Amino acid sequence: MSEHQEDGFNLHRPDDNLVIEEMFGALMRKRGWTILPDQAVNQMLSYPPEKKWTLIYQDRLIEWLSRDVYVSILSGCRWCTNIGNAVLTSSESDYWMQDWNGSRSDGASLGSLSDDEGMDLDSNSPNELSRSPAFGLDEDMGAGENGLGVEDATIAKEGASERLGFYTIKSLDCTAKLDINIEFLRWRGSPVFNLVRVTAEVTTPSQVEDGCLLGDMVDDNAVIMTLEIIMQDMIDGTSVFPRRWDIVSAADFDEWVPRATPWLRGCDEHIVCATSGTFQPTRLINVRNPDHPQLAVLSEDDDQSSVRPYAALSYVWGLKQEYVLTKAALEEMRTGLDLSRLPRTISDAIRAARRLGFDYLWVDALCIIQDSPEDKARELPLMSDTYRESSLCIVVASAAAASEGFLKAPESPRFLVDPFEVRVDSADVCCSPSLTFGYRAPYKASADPISSRAWTLQERVLSQRLLIFSRGGVMWMCRGCFINPGAAPDAGPPYQTSLGLHADGDENSGDQDTEASIRETWMAIRADYTEMDLTYCADKLPAISALAAEVGRQTGWTYLAGMWKDNLFSELHWRSTKRSPSGERLVLKPQKAKGAGYIAPSWSWASVGIGSVEESEDEHREIFDFTILTCYVDTDPAFPFGPVKGGYLQVSGKAVELAWQAEDRPEWDGFDISLLDPQEKASSTGTPLLVGDGTLDSLDENLDPGVKLVCLGMSKLKLGRQRVIPVEGLLLIPTGSSRGTFRRVGFFRMTAPSVFSGVPVSILRIE
């Protein structure tokens, strides 16, 4: 086994898995710090707190041969394994980034936030891989006690070397010289150093041997690995590192209230988080005495000076709640609420709101008369104002039902890089302090029950400030920052907190860039919303009505049953993906949606009742002999964003009638039927020619195969240098009510657009 020594650092030795001990021992000796004395502590903490990154050590520590890393991995060195992981994953990430260059991302669904305390969404390097170990470990699987073994890693990468850009574990077995750089980092605002960044770069790329794949790992292609760091052993009563993996438990008021209060008070300085202070809900729960809460019916003639700050509750109802506001219980609840009948979540929220200093709390079950259609019709249009103007939204993410409550201990943190311990050289061997490295997984919103419920989405998006009680601990999110002590300091936000609009709603109204941003955000929110669960399909439009009202207020657009008249041509290009909220292929139950009665016109995505929808490619679309002549939706004039009674489109375009056949295709294909031209036969088989693909909407998945489909062309899809330009449009069938009247049953892409040649433009009515 070869050896390389520098400053007393011996890379290979019998207990090579402890190599990192010597690395940090060398670091401490070179700085003259045996056990980090007070002078060193003061020096580390004296850096200006306004700096986002504070460096305590940045120097070439030692030069390694790539082969040394390879051998150390085989010997079980955890530190070396993580460096190897970063190299392998970085190469694979670069490969896919090149392969997807120019394609649209479908993962960043919900905008960005400003750079503020506890948050930064910018990456320092395209190769910075701080969240996952590089042996292709799936986040849901987690890492084992010692991570993925070398044999498993090799199997996981089997065949990867045959593709350009992929490395295998064996790729590290070469003579490239690696410069390993170590930085201790302090996330802005942190009083201690909580991250370590390791940079690996080839120092002599021109001297790399033939066959070594690491020669381009220089400059911008250097590999950067970020790890969290804690130091459980105090030194002279002081530590410059965190002492534990931080997480805020909701089980103890004395733990989470002192953490949450500064978040709430600090948010008062954020201009983007300010409310107008002019709205007051009709009813609130008075929680001044949490042992005797009362329903407060506020006077309609209160002036602006009497507007009361309040917290709003966002939670999952679960099973039907028995103790709710009714016409008969109104006066009794004004006298006082029966604590013994309150669901635990609402009881917890009353105590939490009071401990945070609020006198009032808004809860839908207790502030809207549940057996009064008139009161619901009056209050539902106010939902947008209710959440947007609340001083705080308490988000009960962890409970699947109101009966569960949320003031309880969190789950243990998940790690993308499992913790491993390193001892620091000390003159007193028995008291040598240890450093622990690891990397916690970012908050996974889908792990909390609230993320699957459609009604709660608009509550989170509209609220200015969120105090989130998740299974991963208590966290904070507002329009200015995101703080989650239970995840790595540089983790990003889990939710979209706004539509990217100013609180006053008028500053940029009409600006094209702003409206484009709003539309993009709306479409992303719509995609998320359609994957969420609704107990009642009839709530499809009401459950997103507050968000729609907000978009309408800010833009002046005209709303049409989940669609916007101002963008209608583009928004008509939706198709059902037939996924469940968990992402699995949905075994559809159209009877449930059909049993709900009329929900929306068939051309609206809301009409599918069950199942998610997505938009077809947009930026490469051109109109194909298609014009929207008239559009109409029958709604309540007092609330145009709520339920609809009917509607239709009158359009002109080219339409052809084709046969079809069902296909068993993978979900990623996006289509589940083939379109056939009975007039044209395949020369080899004499069977009808396949001229296009389509997907049926969920309500029509069991459509009789003998029914021919009317294919109404809407757009030409230009993707690259294609000899044939596909045509996309709507699949229709006659309603039978009158000639020329149809309903939508699906979406198609015609790969043989010649079927439209010579077809005249006709006028159709779609209901």
C-alpha positions in Angstrom: 0.0 0.0 0.0 1.5 3.4 -1.0 1.8 6.2 1.5 1.8 9.9 1.1 2.9 12.1 4.1 2.7 15.9 4.6 2.9 17.7 7.9 2.9 14.5 9.8 -0.2 13.2 8.0 -0.1 9.5 7.2 -2.9 8.6 4.8 -2.7 4.8 4.9 -2.1 2.7 8.0 -3.7 -0.4 9.5 -6.7 1.5 11.0 -7.2 3.5 7.8 -10.9 4.1 8.6 -9.7 6.7 11.2 -7.8 8.7 8.6 -10.0 11.7 9.2 -8.8 11.9 12.8 -5.3 12.6 11.6 -6.6 15.0 9.1 -8.2 17.2 11.7 -5.3 16.5 14.1 -3.0 17.9 11.4 -5.3 20.9 11.0 -5.4 21.7 14.7 -1.6 21.2 15.1 -0.8 23.5 12.2 -2.9 26.2 13.8 -1.4 25.6 17.2 -4.7 24.6 18.7 -4.6 21.5 20.9 -8.0 21.8 22.4 -9.4 25.0 20.9 -8.5 27.5 23.7 -10.6 30.6 24.5 -8.5 32.7 22.2 -9.4 30.5 19.3 -13.0 30.4 20.3 -13.1 34.2 20.3 -11.4 34.4 17.0 -13.9 32.1 15.4 -16.9 34.0 16.8 -15.5 37.5 16.0 -16.4 37.4 12.3 -19.1 39.9 11.2 -22.6 38.2 11.6 -23.9 39.9 8.5 -21.7 37.7 6.3 -23.6 34.8 4.9 -20.5 32.5 4.9 -17.7 32.9 7.5 -14.5 31.0 6.9 -12.3 29.7 9.7 -10.0 27.6 7.6 -9.3 27.7 3.9 -6.0 26.3 2.9 -4.6 23.4 0.9 -4.6 20.8 3.7 -3.1 17.9 1.8 -2.7 16.5 -1.7 -4.2 13.1 -2.3 -3.9 10.7 -5.1 -7.3 9.7 -6.4 -6.2 6.1 -6.0 -5.6 6.8 -2.3 -9.2 7.8 -1.9 -10.2 4.6 -3.7 -8.1 2.4 -1.5 -9.4 4.2 1.6 -13.0 3.6 0.6 -12.2 -0.1 0.3 -10.7 0.1 3.8 -13.9 1.5 5.2 -13.0 5.2 5.7 -16.3 7.0 6.0 -14.7 10.4 5.2 -13.2 9.1 2.0 -16.4 7.3 1.1 -18.3 10.6 1.3 -15.7 12.3 -0.9 -16.0 9.5 -3.4 -19.8 9.8 -3.2 -19.6 13.5 -4.1 -17.3 12.8 -7.1 -19.6 10.1 -8.5 -22.8 11.9 -7.9 -21.4 15.2 -9.3 -20.5 13.4 -12.6 -23.9 11.9 -12.9 -25.6 15.2 -12.2 -23.5 16.9 -14.8 -24.4 14.3 -17.3 -28.1 14.7 -16.8 -27.9 18.5 -16.7 -26.3 18.4 -20.1 -28.8 15.9 -21.3 -31.7 18.1 -20.1 -30.2 21.4 -21.1 -32.9 23.6 -22.4 -35.8 21.5 -21.2 -38.4 22.7 -18.8 -38.2 21.9 -15.2 -41.2 20.3 -13.6 -39.8 20.3 -10.1 -39.7 24.0 -9.1 -43.4 24.3 -8.7 -43.7 27.3 -6.5 -41.5 30.3 -7.1 -38.7 31.6 -4.9 -38.2 33.7 -1.9 -36.0 36.6 -1.1 -32.5 36.0 0.3 -33.1 36.6 4.0 -32.2 35.2 7.4 -32.0 31.5 7.5 -32.4 31.0 3.8 -30.5 31.1 0.6 -31.7 29.4 -2.5 -28.7 30.2 -4.7 -26.1 27.5 -5.2 -22.4 28.4 -5.1 -21.6 25.8 -7.8 -23.4 23.7 -10.3 -21.6 20.8 -8.8 -22.5 21.5 -5.2 -24.0 18.3 -3.9 -24.9 18.8 -0.3 -28.1 16.8 0.0 -27.5 13.2 -1.1 -24.8 10.6 -1.0 -23.4 9.8 -4.4 -24.0 6.1 -4.6 -27.6 6.8 -5.9 -29.2 6.4 -2.5 -32.9 7.0 -2.7 -34.1 9.6 -0.2 -37.0 7.5 1.0 -34.7 4.5 1.6 -32.2 6.5 3.7 -28.7 5.4 4.4 -27.9 2.4 6.5 -25.7 2.6 9.6 -22.6 2.7 7.5 -24.1 4.0 4.2 -24.0 2.0 1.0 -21.2 -0.6 0.8 -18.6 -0.6 -1.9 -20.0 -3.8 -3.4 -23.6 -2.4 -3.4 -22.3 0.8 -4.9 -20.6 -1.0 -7.7 -23.7 -2.9 -8.4 -25.8 0.2 -8.4 -23.5 1.8 -10.9 -23.1 -1.3 -13.0 -23.2 -0.4 -16.7 -22.9 3.3 -15.9 -19.4 3.5 -17.3 -20.7 2.6 -20.7 -22.5 6.0 -20.9 -20.5 9.1 -21.4 -20.3 11.3 -18.3 -20.9 8.5 -15.7 -18.2 7.4 -13.3 -18.1 4.2 -11.3 -16.3 3.6 -8.0 -13.4 2.1 -10.1 -13.0 5.5 -11.8 -11.3 6.7 -8.7 -8.5 4.1 -9.1 -6.1 6.4 -11.0 -3.2 8.7 -10.4 -5.0 12.0 -10.6 -3.8 14.3 -7.7 -6.6 15.8 -5.7 -6.4 19.0 -3.7 -8.7 18.7 -0.7 -9.9 22.0 0.7 -11.8 22.2 4.0 -13.8 25.2 5.2 -15.7 25.7 8.4 -18.8 27.7 7.7 -21.3 29.7 9.7 -24.7 30.2 8.1 -25.6 33.9 8.3 -27.1 34.7 11.7 -25.7 31.5 13.4 -23.5 32.2 16.5 -21.6 28.9 15.8 -20.1 27.1 12.9 -22.6 24.6 11.7 -21.4 23.5 8.2 -18.2 22.2 6.7 -17.5 22.5 3.0 -15.0 20.2 1.4 -13.8 20.9 -2.1 -12.0 18.3 -4.2 -10.1 19.4 -7.3 -7.6 17.8 -9.6 -4.3 19.9 -9.3 -2.5 18.6 -12.4 -5.1 17.8 -15.0 -2.5 17.8 -17.8 -0.5 15.0 -16.1 -3.5 12.7 -15.6 -2.8 9.3 -17.0 -4.6 7.9 -20.0 -7.9 6.3 -19.1 -8.4 8.5 -16.0 -11.8 10.1 -16.1 -11.1 12.8 -13.5 -9.0 15.1 -15.6 -11.8 17.7 -16.0 -12.5 18.0 -12.3 -11.0 21.5 -12.1 -12.2 25.1 -11.5 -15.9 25.2 -12.1 -16.0 21.4 -12.3 -14.4 20.9 -8.9 -16.6 18.8 -6.6 -18.0 20.5 -3.5 -19.5 18.5 -0.6 -21.3 20.2 2.3 -21.7 18.5 5.6 -23.3 19.5 8.9 -21.1 19.5 12.0 -21.9 19.1 15.7 -19.6 18.9 18.8 -21.2 17.2 21.7 -18.2 17.6 24.0 -17.8 21.1 25.4 -14.3 22.6 25.7 -13.8 24.8 28.7 -17.6 25.2 28.9 -17.7 26.6 25.4 -18.2 25.2 21.9 -17.9 26.9 18.5 -20.0 24.2 17.0 -23.7 23.1 17.7 -23.9 20.7 20.5 -26.7 18.5 19.0 -28.8 18.0 15.9 -31.3 20.8 16.4 -35.0 20.2 16.2 -37.8 22.1 17.9 -40.4 19.9 19.7 -44.0 21.0 19.9 -44.5 18.9 23.0 -43.1 21.5 25.4 -44.3 25.1 25.4 -41.1 26.1 27.1 -39.1 24.8 24.2 -41.0 26.0 21.1 -42.5 29.3 22.3 -39.1 30.9 23.0 -38.0 29.8 19.5 -41.1 30.9 17.7 -41.6 34.3 19.3 -38.5 35.8 17.8 -39.4 34.5 14.4 -42.8 36.2 14.7 -41.4 39.4 16.0 -38.6 39.5 13.4 -41.1 39.1 10.6 -42.5 42.5 11.6 -39.5 44.0 9.9 -40.3 42.4 6.6 -42.2 44.8 4.3 -43.4 42.0 2.1 -45.1 40.3 5.1 -47.2 43.3 6.1 -51.0 43.0 6.1 -53.2 45.9 5.2 -54.8 46.0 8.6 -58.2 46.8 7.2 -60.0 43.4 7.3 -61.8 41.8 10.2 -63.5 38.4 10.0 -67.1 38.2 10.9 -66.4 35.9 13.9 -63.4 35.0 15.9 -62.6 32.9 19.0 -61.7 35.0 22.0 -58.8 33.1 23.6 -57.7 35.6 26.2 -58.7 33.0 28.8 -57.7 29.7 27.1 -59.6 27.8 29.8 -62.8 29.7 28.8 -62.7 30.5 25.1 -65.7 32.2 23.6 -67.1 32.9 20.2 -66.9 36.6 19.4 -69.2 38.1 16.8 -67.6 41.3 15.7 -69.7 44.4 14.9 -70.0 45.2 11.3 -69.6 48.9 12.0 -66.2 48.6 13.7 -63.8 51.2 12.3 -60.3 50.5 11.1 -58.8 51.4 14.5 -60.6 48.6 16.1 -59.4 45.8 13.8 -58.1 43.1 16.0 -54.9 41.0 15.2 -55.7 37.3 15.0 -54.2 34.0 14.2 -55.9 31.6 11.7 -55.8 27.8 11.8 -55.0 25.5 8.9 -55.6 21.9 9.6 -57.1 18.6 8.4 -60.6 17.9 9.4 -60.4 14.2 8.9 -63.6 12.5 10.0 -66.7 14.7 10.3 -66.5 17.1 13.3 -69.4 16.9 15.7 -68.8 20.1 17.6 -69.1 22.9 15.1 -70.9 26.2 14.9 -74.6 25.8 14.0 -77.5 28.2 14.0 -78.8 26.6 17.2 -75.4 26.7 19.0 -74.5 30.3 18.0 -75.7 32.0 21.3 -74.4 29.2 23.5 -70.9 29.4 21.9 -70.9 33.2 22.5 -71.2 32.4 26.2 -68.4 29.9 26.0 -67.1 26.9 24.1 -67.4 23.4 25.7 -63.7 22.4 26.0 -64.7 18.8 26.6 -66.2 18.6 23.1 -63.5 20.5 21.2 -61.3 18.4 18.9 -57.8 18.1 20.3 -56.3 20.1 17.4 -58.5 23.1 18.0 -57.9 22.9 21.7 -54.2 22.8 21.1 -54.5 25.8 18.7 -56.3 27.9 21.4 -53.5 27.3 23.9 -50.8 27.9 21.2 -52.3 31.1 20.0 -52.6 32.5 23.5 -49.0 31.6 24.4 -47.9 33.5 21.3 -49.7 36.6 22.5 -52.9 36.5 20.4 -56.3 37.3 21.8 -58.2 35.9 18.8 -58.1 32.8 16.7 -60.1 32.1 13.5 -61.2 28.4 13.0 -63.5 27.5 10.1 -65.5 25.0 12.0 -66.3 27.5 14.7 -66.5 30.7 12.8 -68.7 29.7 9.8 -72.2 28.5 10.5 -71.9 25.0 9.1 -75.7 24.3 8.6 -76.4 27.7 7.0 -76.0 27.8 3.2 -76.5 31.6 3.4 -73.6 32.0 5.9 -71.3 29.8 3.8 -72.2 31.8 0.7 -71.3 34.9 2.6 -68.1 33.7 4.3 -66.5 31.5 1.5 -65.7 34.6 -0.7 -63.9 36.1 2.4 -61.5 33.2 2.7 -58.8 34.9 0.7 -59.0 38.0 3.0 -59.2 35.8 6.1 -55.9 34.1 5.6 -54.1 36.9 3.8 -54.9 39.4 6.6 -54.2 37.1 9.5 -51.2 38.0 11.7 -50.2 34.3 11.7 -51.4 31.1 10.2 -50.9 28.1 12.5 -50.3 25.1 10.2 -51.1 21.8 11.7 -49.2 19.7 9.2 -48.6 16.6 11.3 -52.2 15.6 12.2 -54.3 13.5 9.8 -57.5 14.5 11.7 -58.7 17.2 14.0 -59.0 14.7 16.8 -55.2 14.0 16.9 -53.8 17.3 18.1 -50.3 18.6 17.3 -48.5 19.5 20.5 -46.3 16.4 20.6 -42.8 15.3 20.0 -41.4 15.2 16.5 -40.0 12.2 14.7 -36.2 11.6 14.6 -34.4 13.5 11.8 -33.7 11.7 8.5 -30.2 11.8 7.2 -29.0 11.9 3.6 -25.4 11.4 4.9 -25.4 9.3 8.0 -23.5 10.8 11.0 -20.0 9.7 11.6 -17.7 10.7 14.4 -14.1 12.1 14.3 -11.9 12.7 17.3 -9.7 15.7 17.5 -6.1 15.4 18.7 -5.7 16.4 22.3 -2.9 16.2 24.8 -5.4 14.6 27.2 -6.3 11.5 25.2 -9.2 10.5 27.5 -10.8 13.9 27.1 -10.3 14.3 23.3 -13.3 16.1 21.9 -15.1 14.6 19.0 -16.7 16.1 15.9 -19.7 14.5 14.3 -20.4 15.0 10.6 -23.6 14.2 8.7 -26.3 15.9 6.5 -29.9 15.9 7.4 -32.6 15.5 4.7 -34.6 18.6 3.9 -38.2 18.8 5.0 -40.3 16.5 3.0 -43.7 18.2 2.9 -45.4 15.1 1.4 -44.7 13.2 4.7 -47.2 15.4 6.5 -50.9 14.7 6.1 -51.8 18.3 5.4 -49.9 18.2 2.1 -52.4 15.8 0.6 -55.5 17.8 1.4 -56.8 20.2 -1.3 -58.6 22.6 1.0 -55.4 23.5 2.9 -53.3 24.5 -0.1 -54.9 27.9 -0.6 -54.6 28.5 3.2 -50.8 28.1 3.1 -50.3 30.0 -0.2 -52.4 33.0 0.9 -51.1 33.5 4.4 -48.2 35.9 5.0 -46.7 34.0 7.9 -46.8 30.3 8.7 -45.8 28.6 12.0 -45.7 25.0 10.9 -46.1 22.1 13.3 -44.8 19.2 11.2 -43.7 15.7 12.0 -40.2 17.0 11.6 -40.6 19.6 14.3 -41.7 23.3 14.5 -40.6 25.5 11.7 -41.3 29.0 10.3 -42.0 30.4 6.9 -43.0 33.8 5.7 -42.6 35.8 2.5 -39.3 37.0 3.7 -37.6 33.9 5.1 -37.7 30.3 6.0 -36.3 28.7 9.2 -36.3 25.0 9.9 -34.0 24.0 12.8 -34.8 20.3 12.1 -33.0 20.3 8.7 -29.7 21.4 7.3 -29.1 25.1 7.6 -28.9 25.6 3.8 -32.1 23.6 3.0 -34.7 25.3 0.9 -38.4 26.1 1.7 -41.0 23.4 1.4 -44.0 25.5 0.4 -45.0 28.3 -1.9 -46.0 31.1 0.5 -47.4 33.6 -2.0 -48.4 34.2 -5.6 -45.4 36.4 -5.9 -47.5 39.5 -5.5 -47.3 42.7 -3.4 -49.6 43.0 -0.4 -51.4 46.0 -1.8 -52.1 44.2 -5.1 -51.9 47.3 -7.3 -48.3 48.3 -7.6 -47.6 46.1 -10.6 -51.1 45.4 -11.9 -51.0 45.0 -15.6 -47.3 44.7 -15.9 -46.6 41.9 -18.5 -43.7 40.4 -16.6 -45.6 40.3 -13.4 -48.7 38.8 -15.0 -46.5 36.1 -16.7 -45.0 35.3 -13.3 -48.5 35.1 -11.8 -49.7 32.8 -14.5 -46.7 30.5 -14.2 -47.2 30.3 -10.4 -51.0 29.7 -10.8 -50.4 26.8 -13.3 -47.8 25.2 -10.9 -50.2 25.6 -8.0 -53.0 24.1 -10.1 -50.8 21.1 -10.9 -50.2 20.5 -7.2 -53.8 21.1 -6.3 -55.1 18.5 -8.7 -53.0 15.8 -7.1 -54.5 16.4 -3.7 -57.5 14.7 -2.0 -61.0 16.0 -1.7 -63.6 14.2 0.4 -66.3 15.6 -1.8 -65.7 16.0 -5.5 -68.2 18.9 -5.6 -65.6 21.0 -3.7 -63.2 21.0 -6.6 -63.8 24.7 -7.4 -64.8 25.9 -3.9 -61.5 24.5 -2.4 -59.4 26.7 -4.6 -61.8 29.7 -4.9 -59.8 31.9 -2.4 -56.7 31.5 -4.5 -58.6 32.2 -7.7 -60.2 35.3 -6.0 -56.7 36.5 -5.1 -55.4 36.1 -8.7 -58.5 37.9 -10.0 -58.1 40.7 -7.5 -54.4 41.2 -8.5 -54.7 40.9 -12.2 -58.3 41.7 -13.2 -58.5 38.5 -15.3 -61.9 36.9 -15.9 -62.4 33.5 -14.2 -64.1 30.6 -16.0 -64.5 27.5 -13.8 -60.9 27.1 -13.0 -59.6 28.7 -16.2 -58.7 32.3 -17.1 -60.3 33.8 -20.1 -57.2 35.9 -20.7 -55.1 32.7 -21.1 -57.8 30.4 -22.2 -56.2 29.1 -25.5 -53.2 27.9 -23.6 -55.1 26.6 -20.6 -57.3 24.4 -22.8 -54.2 22.2 -23.4 -54.5 20.2 -20.2 -54.6 16.4 -20.0 -55.3 13.9 -17.3 -52.3 12.1 -15.9 -54.3 9.6 -13.9 -52.1 9.8 -10.8 -53.1 9.5 -7.2 -51.9 12.0 -4.6 -49.2 9.5 -3.7 -47.9 9.5 -7.3 -49.0 6.0 -8.1 -51.1 5.2 -11.1 -54.7 5.8 -10.2 -57.3 3.1 -10.5 -60.0 5.6 -11.2 -63.4 5.6 -9.7 -65.3 7.9 -12.1 -68.6 6.9 -10.4 -67.6 8.9 -7.3 -67.1 12.1 -9.5 -70.2 11.4 -11.5 -72.1 11.0 -8.3 -71.2 14.5 -7.2 -73.3 15.9 -10.0 -72.3 18.8 -12.2 -68.9 20.2 -11.3 -67.7 22.2 -14.3 -67.9 22.3 -18.1 -66.0 19.4 -19.7 -63.4 21.7 -21.2 -62.3 22.7 -17.7 -59.7 20.6 -15.7 -62.1 20.8 -12.7 -64.6 18.6 -14.5 -62.5 15.4 -14.1 -63.4 15.3 -10.4 -60.6 12.8 -9.5 -57.1 12.6 -10.8 -54.3 15.1 -11.5 -53.8 17.2 -14.7 -50.9 18.7 -16.4 -50.3 21.2 -19.1 -49.0 20.2 -22.5 -45.8 22.0 -23.8 -46.5 25.7 -24.1 -43.6 27.6 -25.3 -43.4 25.9 -28.7 -47.1 26.1 -29.5 -48.7 27.9 -32.5 -52.4 28.3 -33.3 -53.8 25.7 -35.8 -56.9 27.2 -37.6 -58.5 27.5 -34.1 -60.5 30.5 -32.7 -62.5 30.9 -29.5 -65.6 32.7 -30.5 -67.6 32.8 -27.2 -67.1 31.6 -23.7 -69.7 31.6 -20.9 -69.9 30.2 -17.4 -73.0 30.3 -15.2 -72.0 31.3 -11.7 -73.3 33.3 -8.7 -72.6 36.9 -9.6 -71.7 37.6 -5.9 -69.0 34.9 -6.0 -67.7 34.1 -9.6 -64.9 32.0 -8.2 -67.1 29.4 -6.6 -69.3 26.6 -7.9 -70.7 26.8 -11.4 -74.1 25.7 -12.8 -73.1 25.4 -16.4 -71.0 26.8 -19.2 -70.0 26.4 -22.8 -67.4 27.4 -25.4 -68.2 28.2 -29.0 -65.1 27.7 -31.2 -64.2 27.4 -34.8 -61.6 24.9 -36.1 -60.8 21.8 -38.1 -62.3 18.6 -36.8 -62.0 15.0 -38.0 -63.7 11.8 -36.8 -61.4 8.9 -36.1 -61.6 5.4 -34.6 -59.4 4.6 -31.6 -58.0 1.7 -29.6 -56.8 1.4 -26.0 -53.1 0.9 -25.3 -51.2 -0.4 -22.3 -48.4 2.1 -22.0 -46.1 3.2 -19.2 -47.3 6.3 -17.2 -44.4 8.5 -18.5 -45.6 8.1 -22.0 -48.5 10.4 -21.2 -51.0 8.7 -23.6 -53.2 5.7 -23.3 -55.0 5.4 -26.6 -54.0 5.3 -30.3 -56.0 7.2 -33.0 -56.7 5.2 -36.2 -57.6 6.4 -39.7 -60.0 3.8 -41.1 -59.6 5.3 -44.6 -55.8 4.5 -44.6 -54.3 1.1 -44.2 -50.8 0.0 -43.2 -49.2 -1.5 -46.3 -47.7 -4.5 -44.5 -50.7 -5.6 -42.4 -53.7 -4.0 -44.0 -54.8 -2.7 -40.6 -56.0 0.9 -40.0 -53.1 3.4 -39.9 -52.1 4.8 -36.5 -52.1 8.6 -37.0 -51.9 9.9 -33.4 -52.0 9.4 -29.6 -54.4 10.5 -27.0 -55.4 10.3 -23.4 -58.9 9.9 -22.1 -60.1 12.1 -19.2 -60.8 10.2 -16.0 -64.6 10.3 -16.3 -64.5 8.7 -19.7 -61.8 6.0 -19.1 -64.4 3.3 -19.8 -65.7 4.8 -23.0 -67.1 2.4 -25.5 -64.4 1.6 -28.1 -67.0 1.6 -30.8 -67.6 5.3 -30.3 -65.7 7.4 -32.8 -63.9 10.5 -31.5 -64.1 13.9 -33.0 -60.5 15.4 -33.0 -60.6 19.2 -32.9 -57.2 20.6 -33.7 -56.0 23.6 -31.7 -52.3 24.0 -32.1 -49.1 23.0 -33.9 -46.3 21.8 -31.6 -42.8 22.8 -32.9 -40.2 20.8 -31.1 -36.7 21.0 -32.7 -36.1 20.2 -36.3 -39.0 18.0 -37.1 -40.0 17.0 -40.6 -43.6 16.5 -39.4 -45.1 19.1 -37.0 -47.7 17.4 -34.7 -51.1 18.9 -34.1 -52.6 18.9 -30.6 -56.3 19.4 -29.6 -59.4 18.1 -27.9 -61.1 14.7 -28.1 -64.8 15.2 -28.3 -68.0 13.2 -28.6 -71.5 14.6 -29.4 -73.7 15.3 -26.4 -76.8 14.3 -28.3 -78.7 17.4 -27.0 -78.4 19.3 -30.3 -76.5 19.2 -33.5 -73.0 20.6 -33.3 -72.8 20.3 -29.5 -70.0 18.2 -27.9 -68.3 17.5 -24.7 -64.6 16.9 -24.1 -63.5 13.4 -23.3 -59.7 13.7 -23.7 -56.7 15.3 -25.4 -54.7 14.2 -28.4 -51.4 14.7 -30.3 -51.7 13.9 -34.0 -48.4 12.7 -35.4 -49.8 12.4 -38.9 -51.4 15.9 -39.2 -52.2 15.2 -42.9 -55.6 13.9 -41.7 -56.6 17.5 -41.4 -55.7 18.3 -45.0 -58.7 19.6 -47.0 -60.9 19.6 -43.9 -63.0 22.8 -43.8 -63.2 25.0 -40.6 -66.5 24.4 -38.8 -68.2 25.9 -35.7 -68.6 23.7 -32.6 -70.2 24.2 -29.2 -68.4 22.4 -26.3 -70.3 22.0 -23.0 
